[in-house]
Amino acid sequence: MEGKYSRFQNYEDVPIPHEIVLYDLVNKQNLKVEYRKIDVNKNSIELKLDIPTDVKIIEW
């Protein structure tokens, strides 16, 4: 798998790509994602992840 990121624009001093292309060289396939409009965290958000019981948690 190989990825190409382009057409970057800064949002709150963070460069975000507007175009992402992923290449699956083994299966000769690719996926292209183009963002037309990006809104970055305009409101506060909550992120809750349900962690499966059989995973090993590693903290840095």
MMTF fields as JSON, N, C-alpha, C and O atoms, coordinates in Angstrom:
{
  "mmtfVersion": "1.0.0",
  "mmtfProducer": "UNKNOWN",
  "numBonds": 239,
  "numAtoms": 240,
  "numGroups": 60,
  "numChains": 1,
  "numModels": 1,
  "chainsPerModel": [1],
  "groupsPerChain": [60],
  "chainIdList": ["A"],
  "bondAtomList": [4, 2, 8, 6, 12, 10, 16, 14, 20, 18, 24, 22, 28, 26, 32, 30, 36, 34, 40, 38, 44, 42, 48, 46, 52, 50, 56, 54, 60, 58, 64, 62, 68, 66, 72, 70, 76, 74, 80, 78, 84, 82, 88, 86, 92, 90, 96, 94, 100, 98, 104, 102, 108, 106, 112, 110, 116, 114, 120, 118, 124, 122, 128, 126, 132, 130, 136, 134, 140, 138, 144, 142, 148, 146, 152, 150, 156, 154, 160, 158, 164, 162, 168, 166, 172, 170, 176, 174, 180, 178, 184, 182, 188, 186, 192, 190, 196, 194, 200, 198, 204, 202, 208, 206, 212, 210, 216, 214, 220, 218, 224, 222, 228, 226, 232, 230, 236, 234],
  "bondOrderList": [1, 1, 1, 1, 1, 1, 1, 1, 1, 1, 1, 1, 1, 1, 1, 1, 1, 1, 1, 1, 1, 1, 1, 1, 1, 1, 1, 1, 1, 1, 1, 1, 1, 1, 1, 1, 1, 1, 1, 1, 1, 1, 1, 1, 1, 1, 1, 1, 1, 1, 1, 1, 1, 1, 1, 1, 1, 1, 1],
  "groupList": [{"groupName": "MET", "atomNameList": ["N", "CA", "C", "O"], "elementList": ["N", "C", "C", "O"], "formalChargeList": [0, 0, 0, 0], "bondAtomList": [1, 0, 2, 1, 3, 2], "bondOrderList": [1, 1, 2], "singleLetterCode": "M", "chemCompType": "L-PEPTIDE LINKING"}, {"groupName": "GLU", "atomNameList": ["N", "CA", "C", "O"], "elementList": ["N", "C", "C", "O"], "formalChargeList": [0, 0, 0, 0], "bondAtomList": [1, 0, 2, 1, 3, 2], "bondOrderList": [1, 1, 2], "singleLetterCode": "E", "chemCompType": "L-PEPTIDE LINKING"}, {"groupName": "GLY", "atomNameList": ["N", "CA", "C", "O"], "elementList": ["N", "C", "C", "O"], "formalChargeList": [0, 0, 0, 0], "bondAtomList": [1, 0, 2, 1, 3, 2], "bondOrderList": [1, 1, 2], "singleLetterCode": "G", "chemCompType": "PEPTIDE LINKING"}, {"groupName": "LYS", "atomNameList": ["N", "CA", "C", "O"], "elementList": ["N", "C", "C", "O"], "formalChargeList": [0, 0, 0, 0], "bondAtomList": [1, 0, 2, 1, 3, 2], "bondOrderList": [1, 1, 2], "singleLetterCode": "K", "chemCompType": "L-PEPTIDE LINKING"}, {"groupName": "TYR", "atomNameList": ["N", "CA", "C", "O"], "elementList": ["N", "C", "C", "O"], "formalChargeList": [0, 0, 0, 0], "bondAtomList": [1, 0, 2, 1, 3, 2], "bondOrderList": [1, 1, 2], "singleLetterCode": "Y", "chemCompType": "L-PEPTIDE LINKING"}, {"groupName": "SER", "atomNameList": ["N", "CA", "C", "O"], "elementList": ["N", "C", "C", "O"], "formalChargeList": [0, 0, 0, 0], "bondAtomList": [1, 0, 2, 1, 3, 2], "bondOrderList": [1, 1, 2], "singleLetterCode": "S", "chemCompType": "L-PEPTIDE LINKING"}, {"groupName": "ARG", "atomNameList": ["N", "CA", "C", "O"], "elementList": ["N", "C", "C", "O"], "formalChargeList": [0, 0, 0, 0], "bondAtomList": [1, 0, 2, 1, 3, 2], "bondOrderList": [1, 1, 2], "singleLetterCode": "R", "chemCompType": "L-PEPTIDE LINKING"}, {"groupName": "PHE", "atomNameList": ["N", "CA", "C", "O"], "elementList": ["N", "C", "C", "O"], "formalChargeList": [0, 0, 0, 0], "bondAtomList": [1, 0, 2, 1, 3, 2], "bondOrderList": [1, 1, 2], "singleLetterCode": "F", "chemCompType": "L-PEPTIDE LINKING"}, {"groupName": "GLN", "atomNameList": ["N", "CA", "C", "O"], "elementList": ["N", "C", "C", "O"], "formalChargeList": [0, 0, 0, 0], "bondAtomList": [1, 0, 2, 1, 3, 2], "bondOrderList": [1, 1, 2], "singleLetterCode": "Q", "chemCompType": "L-PEPTIDE LINKING"}, {"groupName": "ASN", "atomNameList": ["N", "CA", "C", "O"], "elementList": ["N", "C", "C", "O"], "formalChargeList": [0, 0, 0, 0], "bondAtomList": [1, 0, 2, 1, 3, 2], "bondOrderList": [1, 1, 2], "singleLetterCode": "N", "chemCompType": "L-PEPTIDE LINKING"}, {"groupName": "ASP", "atomNameList": ["N", "CA", "C", "O"], "elementList": ["N", "C", "C", "O"], "formalChargeList": [0, 0, 0, 0], "bondAtomList": [1, 0, 2, 1, 3, 2], "bondOrderList": [1, 1, 2], "singleLetterCode": "D", "chemCompType": "L-PEPTIDE LINKING"}, {"groupName": "VAL", "atomNameList": ["N", "CA", "C", "O"], "elementList": ["N", "C", "C", "O"], "formalChargeList": [0, 0, 0, 0], "bondAtomList": [1, 0, 2, 1, 3, 2], "bondOrderList": [1, 1, 2], "singleLetterCode": "V", "chemCompType": "L-PEPTIDE LINKING"}, {"groupName": "PRO", "atomNameList": ["N", "CA", "C", "O"], "elementList": ["N", "C", "C", "O"], "formalChargeList": [0, 0, 0, 0], "bondAtomList": [1, 0, 2, 1, 3, 2], "bondOrderList": [1, 1, 2], "singleLetterCode": "P", "chemCompType": "L-PEPTIDE LINKING"}, {"groupName": "ILE", "atomNameList": ["N", "CA", "C", "O"], "elementList": ["N", "C", "C", "O"], "formalChargeList": [0, 0, 0, 0], "bondAtomList": [1, 0, 2, 1, 3, 2], "bondOrderList": [1, 1, 2], "singleLetterCode": "I", "chemCompType": "L-PEPTIDE LINKING"}, {"groupName": "HIS", "atomNameList": ["N", "CA", "C", "O"], "elementList": ["N", "C", "C", "O"], "formalChargeList": [0, 0, 0, 0], "bondAtomList": [1, 0, 2, 1, 3, 2], "bondOrderList": [1, 1, 2], "singleLetterCode": "H", "chemCompType": "L-PEPTIDE LINKING"}, {"groupName": "LEU", "atomNameList": ["N", "CA", "C", "O"], "elementList": ["N", "C", "C", "O"], "formalChargeList": [0, 0, 0, 0], "bondAtomList": [1, 0, 2, 1, 3, 2], "bondOrderList": [1, 1, 2], "singleLetterCode": "L", "chemCompType": "L-PEPTIDE LINKING"}, {"groupName": "THR", "atomNameList": ["N", "CA", "C", "O"], "elementList": ["N", "C", "C", "O"], "formalChargeList": [0, 0, 0, 0], "bondAtomList": [1, 0, 2, 1, 3, 2], "bondOrderList": [1, 1, 2], "singleLetterCode": "T", "chemCompType": "L-PEPTIDE LINKING"}, {"groupName": "TRP", "atomNameList": ["N", "CA", "C", "O"], "elementList": ["N", "C", "C", "O"], "formalChargeList": [0, 0, 0, 0], "bondAtomList": [1, 0, 2, 1, 3, 2], "bondOrderList": [1, 1, 2], "singleLetterCode": "W", "chemCompType": "L-PEPTIDE LINKING"}],
  "groupTypeList": [0, 1, 2, 3, 4, 5, 6, 7, 8, 9, 4, 1, 10, 11, 12, 13, 12, 14, 1, 13, 11, 15, 4, 10, 15, 11, 9, 3, 8, 9, 15, 3, 11, 1, 4, 6, 3, 13, 10, 11, 9, 3, 9, 5, 13, 1, 15, 3, 15, 10, 13, 12, 16, 10, 11, 3, 13, 13, 1, 17],
  "groupIdList": [1, 2, 3, 4, 5, 6, 7, 8, 9, 10, 11, 12, 13, 14, 15, 16, 17, 18, 19, 20, 21, 22, 23, 24, 25, 26, 27, 28, 29, 30, 31, 32, 33, 34, 35, 36, 37, 38, 39, 40, 41, 42, 43, 44, 45, 46, 47, 48, 49, 50, 51, 52, 53, 54, 55, 56, 57, 58, 59, 60],
  "secStructList": [7, 3, 3, 3, 3, 3, 3, 3, 3, 3, 3, 6, 6, 3, 3, 3, 3, 3, 3, 3, 3, 3, 3, 3, 6, 6, 6, 6, 3, 3, 3, 3, 3, 3, 7, 1, 7, 7, 7, 7, 7, 7, 1, 7, 7, 7, 7, 7, 7, 7, 7, 7, 6, 6, 1, 7, 7, 7, 7, 7],
  "xCoordList": [0.859, 0.0, 0.906, 1.906, 0.529, 1.28, 0.276, -0.808, 0.63, -0.281, 0.367, 1.568, -0.434, 0.03, -0.957, -2.166, -0.433, -1.256, -0.884, 0.298, -1.894, -1.59, -2.668, -3.671, -2.408, -3.303, -3.554, -4.699, -2.479, -2.576, -3.063, -2.757, -3.83, -4.269, -4.177, -4.477, -3.763, -3.608, -4.921, -5.641, -5.225, -6.376, -5.852, -5.379, -5.939, -5.416, -3.971, -3.602, -3.162, -1.73, -1.435, -0.32, -2.405, -2.207, -2.455, -3.557, -1.435, -1.647, -2.51, -2.208, -3.586, -4.534, -4.588, -4.758, -4.443, -4.523, -5.971, -6.852, -6.207, -7.534, -7.667, -8.763, -6.56, -6.597, -5.702, -4.549, -6.241, -5.513, -5.704, -6.829, -4.605, -4.677, -3.931, -2.764, -4.607, -4.009, -3.845, -4.773, -2.653, -2.347, -2.12, -1.283, -2.859, -2.654, -1.922, -2.549, -0.594, 0.216, 0.077, 0.13, -0.1, -0.213, -1.461, -1.4, -2.589, -3.858, -4.195, -5.267, -3.273, -3.445, -4.748, -5.538, -4.948, -6.132, -5.704, -4.614, -6.557, -6.292, -7.597, -8.675, -7.464, -8.602, -8.214, -7.15, -9.082, -8.815, -9.928, -11.11, -9.542, -10.487, -10.169, -9.036, -11.183, -11.028, -12.026, -13.231, -11.517, -12.374, -12.658, -11.733, -13.923, -14.299, -14.412, -14.123, -14.834, -15.01, -14.583, -14.965, -13.794, -13.325, -13.667, -13.29, -14.377, -14.642, -13.931, -14.161, -13.081, -12.267, -12.791, -12.711, -13.331, -13.742, -14.336, -13.82, -15.405, -16.034, -16.707, -16.823, -17.138, -17.737, -16.901, -16.162, -17.022, -16.308, -16.95, -18.168, -16.115, -16.611, -16.178, -15.182, -16.925, -16.56, -16.266, -17.002, -15.194, -14.829, -14.778, -13.964, -15.659, -15.705, -15.396, -16.069, -14.373, -13.994, -14.267, -13.824, -14.987, -15.204, -14.048, -13.883, -13.252, -12.075, -12.457, -12.966, -12.215, -12.531, -11.75, -10.643, -12.313, -11.69, -10.439, -9.624, -10.271, -9.128, -7.937, -7.023, -7.919, -6.77, -5.756, -6.095, -4.513, -3.454, -3.29, -3.01, -3.464, -3.382, -1.932, -1.356, -1.358, 0.003, -0.072, -0.616, 0.468, 0.471, 1.894, 2.823, 2.075, 3.402, 3.657, 4.724],
  "yCoordList": [-1.165, 0.0, 1.229, 1.297, 2.17, 3.418, 4.56, 4.42, 5.688, 6.82, 8.09, 8.299, 8.937, 10.233, 11.29, 11.161, 12.329, 13.394, 14.705, 15.021, 15.48, 16.714, 17.778, 17.547, 18.956, 20.117, 20.467, 20.525, 20.694, 21.021, 22.444, 23.356, 22.599, 23.921, 23.936, 22.937, 25.062, 25.164, 25.495, 26.401, 24.749, 24.991, 25.083, 24.096, 26.267, 26.505, 26.022, 25.321, 26.409, 26.089, 24.6, 24.163, 23.818, 22.387, 22.138, 22.386, 21.645, 21.366, 20.121, 19.05, 20.28, 19.196, 18.993, 19.963, 17.739, 17.515, 17.509, 16.962, 18.114, 18.087, 16.925, 16.644, 16.25, 15.108, 13.999, 14.239, 12.79, 11.619, 10.506, 10.208, 9.899, 8.769, 7.603, 7.734, 6.467, 5.259, 4.249, 4.005, 3.663, 2.683, 1.317, 1.171, 0.326, -1.067, -1.711, -2.196, -1.712, -2.158, -3.655, -4.09, -4.439, -5.892, -6.267, -7.12, -5.636, -5.948, -5.012, -5.112, -4.102, -3.148, -2.357, -2.268, -1.785, -0.976, 0.353, 0.461, 1.356, 2.61, 3.251, 2.938, 4.156, 4.879, 6.343, 6.682, 7.216, 8.658, 9.343, 9.136, 10.158, 10.918, 12.394, 12.825, 13.172, 14.62, 15.319, 15.077, 16.181, 16.957, 18.307, 19.022, 18.656, 19.949, 21.018, 22.191, 20.599, 21.547, 20.861, 19.722, 21.562, 21.015, 22.001, 23.171, 21.537, 22.309, 21.602, 20.417, 22.316, 21.707, 22.08, 23.236, 21.092, 21.214, 22.572, 23.278, 22.934, 24.218, 24.216, 25.261, 23.066, 22.936, 21.944, 21.142, 22.006, 21.007, 19.649, 19.53, 18.649, 17.309, 16.338, 16.558, 15.29, 14.208, 12.985, 12.659, 12.322, 11.114, 9.967, 9.961, 9.0, 7.841, 6.618, 6.339, 5.891, 4.674, 3.484, 3.449, 2.531, 1.287, 0.36, -0.073, 0.06, -0.783, -2.224, -2.512, -3.138, -4.548, -5.077, -4.614, -6.024, -6.554, -7.381, -7.586, -7.858, -8.729, -8.007, -8.661, -6.673, -5.94, -5.625, -5.518, -5.478, -5.084, -3.563, -3.051, -2.858, -1.396, -0.992, -1.404, -0.187, 0.31, 1.823, 2.505, 2.347, 3.794, 4.302, 3.66, 5.46, 6.056, 7.012, 7.622],
  "zCoordList": [0.0, 0.0, 0.0, 0.716, -0.808, -0.929, -0.962, -1.528, -0.359, -0.335, -0.845, -0.675, -1.471, -1.962, -1.47, -1.662, -0.838, -0.264, -0.942, -1.072, -1.379, -2.1, -1.856, -1.18, -2.442, -2.319, -0.844, -0.394, -0.113, 1.312, 1.523, 0.755, 2.588, 3.03, 4.553, 5.206, 5.112, 6.568, 7.25, 6.832, 8.309, 9.17, 10.591, 11.153, 11.166, 12.51, 12.612, 13.554, 11.628, 11.542, 11.381, 11.668, 10.929, 10.668, 9.183, 8.694, 8.45, 7.032, 6.829, 7.354, 6.061, 5.79, 4.271, 3.533, 3.785, 2.343, 1.858, 2.521, 0.709, 0.096, -0.88, -1.366, -1.168, -2.075, -1.526, -1.168, -1.465, -0.988, -2.012, -2.413, -2.429, -3.348, -2.706, -2.338, -2.574, -2.037, -3.161, -3.933, -3.244, -4.287, -3.654, -2.763, -4.113, -3.726, -4.898, -5.84, -4.836, -5.957, -6.22, -7.371, -5.168, -5.314, -6.109, -6.996, -5.796, -6.454, -7.611, -8.208, -7.925, -9.026, -8.898, -9.838, -7.701, -7.432, -6.82, -6.258, -6.93, -6.238, -5.8, -6.306, -4.848, -4.281, -4.201, -3.685, -4.714, -4.676, -3.895, -4.17, -2.92, -2.109, -2.286, -2.072, -2.682, -2.833, -1.914, -1.991, -1.051, -0.155, -0.793, -1.178, -0.907, -1.479, -0.403, -0.642, 0.784, 1.88, 3.173, 3.442, 3.959, 5.231, 6.336, 6.265, 7.353, 8.563, 9.707, 9.949, 10.401, 11.445, 12.815, 13.229, 13.521, 14.928, 15.272, 16.139, 14.604, 14.901, 16.271, 16.911, 16.71, 18.038, 18.836, 18.267, 20.138, 20.93, 20.671, 20.537, 20.604, 20.309, 21.401, 22.09, 21.539, 22.445, 21.606, 20.674, 21.945, 21.218, 22.212, 23.136, 22.009, 22.887, 22.054, 21.062, 22.464, 21.768, 22.68, 23.828, 22.159, 22.894, 22.57, 21.43, 23.584, 23.4, 23.706, 24.789, 22.758, 23.008, 24.211, 24.487, 24.91, 26.126, 25.843, 26.742, 24.611, 24.325, 23.712, 23.209, 23.74, 23.183, 24.265, 25.444, 23.851, 24.764, 24.642, 23.558, 25.743, 25.742, 26.039, 27.046, 25.157, 25.329, 25.473, 24.605, 26.56, 26.781, 26.677, 27.169, 26.034, 25.884, 26.994, 27.05]
}
